């Protein structure tokens, strides 16, 4: 059975992953829409920035976030001026780091769905005098639902498995920033291999189930489209 500290880490991990997914759905959707629709030269640099976490070592991203949110950093000075204190080694800082690290896992599937939709459905809706906001919510979102489902699932799963960024920005504070990946690390450091194996097997099973469900969802969607 999981230890009380294991359960605490699991609960905190689910909170961070759920909050990160909700935030990125809200912020990533307009960004994905803009990337899919714009013809500006700025698109490529912005898309490259969004994709950076896919290739950037987590420790590098974590280090720069730590500097940015630290006492001498731009964001750190701003939060201090507002009376919010510093974000490193706090739950809020952990969520911010998770959002940046999981950004491409949310934005790219939604962007791909918007691009695959094309402009024809939007033009038809516009020809019927539908307002742009109505076109977006009544036409684009329903047609691109698979992209949202994929993005949300991948973002949640990716956030659950984070290690390097959360260690750099959140530290390893029990009940505050110690997520499952850090709990496994602590068990290994303490030579508690049975406890580490139990949590690692849980993570492995979770990741496998997420990918399997996503595979079945996409396969069923393709089958329904062909039929």
C-alpha positions in Angstrom: 0.0 0.0 0.0 1.2 3.5 -0.7 2.6 5.4 2.3 1.0 8.6 3.6 3.7 10.6 1.9 3.1 8.7 -1.3 -0.6 9.6 -1.2 0.2 13.2 -0.5 2.6 13.3 -3.5 0.0 11.6 -5.7 -2.7 14.1 -4.7 -0.4 17.1 -5.2 0.6 15.7 -8.7 -3.0 15.4 -9.7 -3.8 18.9 -8.6 -0.8 20.4 -10.5 -1.7 18.4 -13.6 -5.4 19.3 -13.5 -4.8 23.0 -13.0 -2.1 23.1 -15.7 -4.4 21.4 -18.2 -7.2 23.9 -17.4 -4.9 26.9 -17.7 -3.4 25.7 -20.9 -6.8 25.0 -22.4 -7.7 28.6 -21.8 -4.4 30.1 -22.9 -3.4 27.6 -25.5 -6.6 27.7 -27.6 -6.3 31.3 -28.8 -2.6 30.8 -29.3 -3.2 27.7 -31.4 -6.0 29.5 -33.3 -3.7 32.4 -34.1 -0.9 30.1 -35.2 -3.2 28.1 -37.5 -4.8 31.2 -39.1 -2.0 33.9 -39.3 0.2 34.5 -42.3 2.5 36.8 -40.4 6.2 36.2 -40.5 6.1 36.2 -36.7 4.4 32.8 -36.8 7.5 30.8 -37.3 9.5 32.3 -34.4 6.4 32.0 -32.1 5.9 28.4 -33.1 9.6 27.7 -32.4 9.3 29.3 -28.9 6.2 27.2 -28.2 8.0 24.0 -29.3 11.2 24.8 -27.3 10.3 22.5 -24.3 10.2 19.5 -26.6 14.0 19.8 -27.2 15.3 22.0 -24.4 16.7 20.1 -21.4 14.3 20.5 -18.5 17.1 21.7 -16.2 17.8 24.6 -18.7 14.2 25.7 -18.7 14.0 25.3 -14.9 17.2 27.3 -14.4 16.0 30.3 -16.4 12.5 30.2 -14.8 14.3 30.2 -11.4 16.3 33.3 -12.4 13.3 35.0 -13.9 11.1 34.4 -10.8 14.0 35.0 -8.3 14.6 38.2 -6.2 16.6 39.8 -9.1 14.4 38.5 -11.9 11.9 40.6 -13.8 8.9 38.4 -12.7 10.3 38.1 -9.2 10.5 41.9 -8.7 7.0 42.3 -10.1 5.5 39.7 -7.8 7.3 41.3 -4.8 6.1 44.7 -5.8 2.5 43.4 -5.8 3.0 41.9 -2.4 2.8 38.3 -3.7 6.3 37.3 -2.6 8.5 35.0 -4.6 7.3 32.2 -6.7 10.2 29.7 -6.6 9.6 26.7 -4.2 5.8 27.4 -4.1 2.8 25.6 -5.5 2.1 28.6 -7.8 5.6 28.6 -9.1 5.3 24.9 -9.8 2.1 25.4 -11.8 3.7 28.2 -13.8 6.7 26.1 -14.6 4.4 23.1 -15.5 2.4 25.3 -17.9 5.5 26.5 -19.8 6.9 23.0 -19.9 3.7 21.3 -21.2 2.7 24.2 -23.5 3.5 22.4 -26.8 1.6 19.3 -25.8 -1.5 21.4 -25.6 -1.0 23.9 -28.4 0.3 21.7 -31.2 -2.6 19.1 -31.3 -5.1 22.0 -31.2 -3.2 23.9 -33.9 -3.1 20.8 -36.1 -6.8 20.3 -35.7 -7.5 23.9 -36.7 -5.3 23.7 -39.7 -6.8 20.3 -40.8 -10.3 21.9 -40.6 -9.4 24.3 -43.4 -11.2 27.5 -44.2 -14.3 26.2 -46.0 -16.5 25.6 -42.9 -15.6 29.1 -41.6 -16.4 30.7 -44.9 -19.8 28.9 -45.2 -20.7 30.1 -41.6 -19.6 33.6 -42.4 -21.7 33.6 -45.6 -24.7 32.9 -43.4 -23.9 36.1 -41.5 -22.6 34.3 -38.4 -20.5 36.5 -36.2 -16.8 35.6 -35.8 -17.3 34.6 -32.2 -20.3 32.4 -33.2 -18.2 30.8 -36.0 -15.5 29.9 -33.5 -17.7 28.4 -30.9 -20.3 26.8 -33.1 -18.2 25.6 -36.0 -14.5 25.5 -35.2 -14.6 24.1 -31.7 -17.0 21.2 -32.5 -15.0 20.2 -35.6 -11.7 20.3 -33.8 -12.9 18.4 -30.7 -10.3 15.6 -31.3 -7.5 18.0 -31.2 -8.7 19.4 -27.8 -9.1 15.9 -26.4 -5.6 14.9 -27.5 -4.1 18.1 -26.2 -5.8 17.8 -22.8 -4.8 14.2 -22.3 -1.2 14.6 -23.5 -0.8 17.8 -21.4 -2.2 16.1 -18.2 -0.1 13.0 -18.7 3.1 15.0 -19.5 2.6 17.2 -16.4 2.2 14.1 -14.2 5.6 12.8 -15.3 7.6 16.0 -15.0 10.8 15.8 -13.0 13.6 18.2 -14.0 11.6 21.4 -14.2 9.7 20.8 -11.0 12.9 20.0 -9.1 14.5 23.2 -10.3 11.6 25.5 -9.7 9.6 23.8 -7.0 12.3 22.2 -5.0 11.3 19.1 -3.0 9.0 20.3 -0.2 6.6 17.7 1.2 3.0 18.7 0.7 3.9 21.8 -1.3 6.0 20.9 -4.3 6.9 17.2 -3.9 5.2 15.4 -6.7 5.2 11.7 -7.6 8.4 11.9 -9.7 10.3 13.5 -6.8 8.8 11.0 -4.3 10.2 8.2 -6.4 13.6 9.9 -6.5 13.5 10.3 -2.7 12.7 6.6 -2.2 15.6 5.6 -4.4 18.0 7.9 -2.6 16.9 6.3 0.7 17.3 2.8 -0.8 13.6 2.2 -0.4 13.4 0.2 -3.6 10.1 -1.5 -2.8 8.4 1.9 -2.3 10.1 3.3 -5.4 9.0 0.3 -7.5 5.4 0.6 -6.3 5.2 4.3 -7.4 7.2 3.7 -10.6 4.9 0.8 -11.6 1.9 3.1 -10.9 3.4 5.8 -13.2 4.2 3.2 -15.9 0.6 1.8 -15.7 -0.9 5.3 -15.9 1.2 6.3 -18.9 0.4 3.1 -20.7 -3.4 3.5 -20.1 -3.3 7.1 -21.2 -1.6 6.2 -24.5 -3.8 3.2 -25.0 -7.0 5.1 -24.5 -5.8 7.9 -26.8 -5.0 5.3 -29.4 -8.5 3.7 -29.1 -10.1 7.2 -29.2 -8.3 8.2 -32.4 -8.9 4.8 -34.0 -12.7 5.0 -33.2 -12.8 8.6 -34.6 -11.1 7.5 -37.8 -13.4 4.6 -38.2 -16.5 6.8 -37.6 -15.2 9.3 -40.2 -14.7 6.6 -42.8 -18.1 5.1 -42.1 
